[in-house]
C-alpha cells in the first residue's frame, strides 16, 4: 500500500500565512518546508505546536537536532 496523498493549500498575504490540509485549516504552525527532487514526490513538512497527538497508522517520528523527540 502506498502513501496517502493530501491536498495542501498555503496562502500568504504578508505577514499572515494560512495552511489547509484537505480543506481543514492548521493552527499553531511554526514553520513550513517544501521540497522535491527528480523522480520523487513533492513533500511538505509542517512544524506545529501540539499538546496532544493522535496518530493512526505506521509513522516515522523525527527528533530535533539535539536528539530529543
Phi, psi and omega in degrees: 000131182276179181289155173280133177256144184232156174272122180243131178236125177240117181241133180228134169224099188318130006261014185257133173234134176242145181234133175234138174239121184052040176081002180251125181292137179259126180254160176076022183287131178261324179201160179226135175230134176238133175209157176207165180215167178302133178061029176231162180281132175303138184234137174243125174253128179242122176260122184226153174284138179208141176260331177227137181230131175239125181237127180252108178119185180281137182219164169240122179257124179259132176275171177281183189294337180270006173096350178277160181252000000 
